[in-house]
Amino acid sequence: MHYYLNNFRKDDINFIEQIMDNFLKNTQYTKLRLKNRDSRDVSNNVADIKRGVDVIKAQVRTLPNAPGVYRMLDANSKVLYVGKACNLKKRVAYYTKPAKLEYRLFCMVSETASMEIIRTHTDIEALLLENNIIKQLQPRFNILLRDDKSFPYILLTENHPYPCIMKHRGIQRIKGRYFGPFALASSVSSTITALQRAFLLRNCSDNMFINRQKPCIQYQIKRCSAPCVGYVSEDQYAKQVADVTRFLTGQSNQIQREFANKMQKAAEALDFETAAIYRNRIRALTIIQTNQQIKLKKSENADVIAMYGENGLTCVQVFFFRSGNNFGNRAYFLDHDRQARSEDVLAAFIGQFYNNKVPPQLVLTSHDVSGSELIAEAFSRKAKRKVELLQPQRSKRRKLIDYALTNAHQAFARRIVKNANQSKLLEGVAIAFGINTTLKRIEVYDNSHIQGCNAVGAMIVAGPDGLIKNAYRKFNIRNFIGEKATGHERIYKFTPGDDYAMLRQVLTRRLSQAGKQNQDRTVECWPDLILIDGGHGQLNVACEILEKLMINNITVVALAKGQDRDAGRERFFLPGREPFFMKEFDPVLHFLQRLRDEAHRFAITNHKVQRIKNIKTNRLDDIIGIGKNRKKALMCHFGSARGVYRASFEDLKAVNGISTMLAKKIFFYFHGNE
């Protein structure tokens, strides 16, 4: 190593030694990396960090002492890291001292080739902008919340004289009152069903409501009071809506007492049918009015966020309390540098978690949060009301934190066991197929179609943490394969339903795109193993594609169903090996079966979506020059799109508004060169 250091100036050598001493003192992880690294690699890495520091220093000279957001970019202008600062000059200058940086940021600086700066008016604006950019770009050196999803709500509409109750997920554009969020969509569905039984609110669309002439089945099974046909007045229905609102805002006991009194009076008056109605309503409310030991005051809405982590893996549990009641919880797992502080991890999580959600009045946390006052002020402006971030130390709120921490610890332990089992399965797959490297990414391919129609290819991805659903891809199969020759695009049609041709197209599109993005094939998007649902024919197609694209570091395996399609009798095909079976109860076989079945499910789901979409569309919509009026003229003249397909060129010309050129275009669209 000293030989390579001779190429640097004395100041550079001091700079390098300072960095190396710092890392050798800091983490065992870094020691192992440096121990196994060639001296030439170390000197190259030092040259990279020096170059990155020089880039940042050049930017620092021009930065203002003002709030803003900064982005670190690599040589390909890809965003590496996004950060915010109350003082851009001071914050960015911190990265010019790599000896003080944690390993994650050290690597980030070594890859930095340029920077982008956005100046903002206030610290709050910088915080919100940072969270938006991180959410959109997902920089790999930021602490990322990857599995965030929108939560379901119960919606009571307000844009109709007879409001309906429904489940809603996503942007809250419909005018009405939203109750939630709920952690599970199944909880919302069961709650709505119970509320319908208790309060008889409609759940049909406004269009169906207008066109009803007699009550639907919801009325017959006593889940609706049939306002669509006038069985209930607007005032009576408004009372039902008010009761639902009271129930969902924490007055459930009062509602239940009122129903009990009405049931008692009806029974005393010997009106047993009415008494039975109120009895059934009370039973419906009892289903969702469970006795919860862990709860807040009836008027409080709060999210409880607890964090537990070890060795760079953190579990964050979020519990939702609305009107004092527990609406469920969800666990999130974060990967980050081992040296990252808990308050920074929690601040990054909270910022991204509430990026597309309105926070409640109270957010309780198990740890300190970096910049908690700034975050609380930003949330208050976003929600247009006061939002508090607190770390309780005593009282009922502390019990909630302890309860959430216990759940976070248990979820973390389950994740560790799951990852260990997953690692064993991946090792077993590597041994079974003779792969010498650790499997980090397995891609499984399958096709779905009905006699070649609406053909869809599907790719699912699995890794050490299980299924990677955000990496799934679907391919709408085109009825041609393009090849460039003599500067022109040649189009070759293949027979509908040709599985080999469809697989060839899917693999070509997938691997060609991955090759463009990753010339050296070192990033995570490149698979270690490709698993194909099929036999010898599919294996040969895959090998042909790999050879054509000059790819020789990917193992390809075809998985063929057994005789009579029996599970456990699958045959495996590899290049240069005889087909073989695995033991029927081998965990590795079951793992591969689950991957195959998941690819099959994903392919069928997307095929159904495509099929429904095509049923709803008209083939005339695909012809350029056919608008609303001309399509109407053609449909009126021929009766249907099939009639247009059967029409001759002369018949098409006879339609009002269809010129000779347009008639020719329509005819050739349906009949080609016939």
ABEGO torsion letter per residue (X at the ends): XAAAAAABBAAAAAAAAAAAAAAAAABAAAAAAAAABBAAAAAAAAAAAAAAAAAAAAAAAABBBBBEBBBBBBAAGBBABBBBBABAAAAAAAAABAAABBAAAAAAAAABABBBBBBBABAAAAAAAAAAAAAAAGBAABBBBAABBBBBBBBBBAABABBBBBBBBEBBABBEBBBOBBABAAAAAAAAAAAAAAAGBBABBAAAAAABABBBAAAAAGABAGAAAGABBAAAAAAAAAAAAAAAAGAAAAAAAAAAAAAAAAAAAGBAAAAAAAAAAAAAAAAABBBBABBBBAABBBBBBBBBBBGGBBBBBBBBBBGGBBAEBBBBBBBBBAABBAAAAAAAAAAAAAAABBBBABBBBABBBBGAAAAAAAAAAAAGBBBBBBBBABEAAAAAAAAAAAAAAAAAAAAAAAAAAAAAAAAAAAAAAGBABBBABBBBBBBBBBGGBGBBBBBBBBBAAEBBAAABBBBBBBABBBBBBGGBBBBBBBBBGBAAAAAAAAAAAAAAAAAAABAAGABAABBABBBBBEBAAAAAAAAAAAAAAGBAABBBBBBBBBBGGBBGABBBBBBGBBBBBBBAABAAAAAAAAAAAAAAAAAAAAAAAAAAAAAABBAAAABBGBBAAAAAAAAAAAGBAAAAAABBAAAAAABBGBBAAAAAAAAAAAAEAX
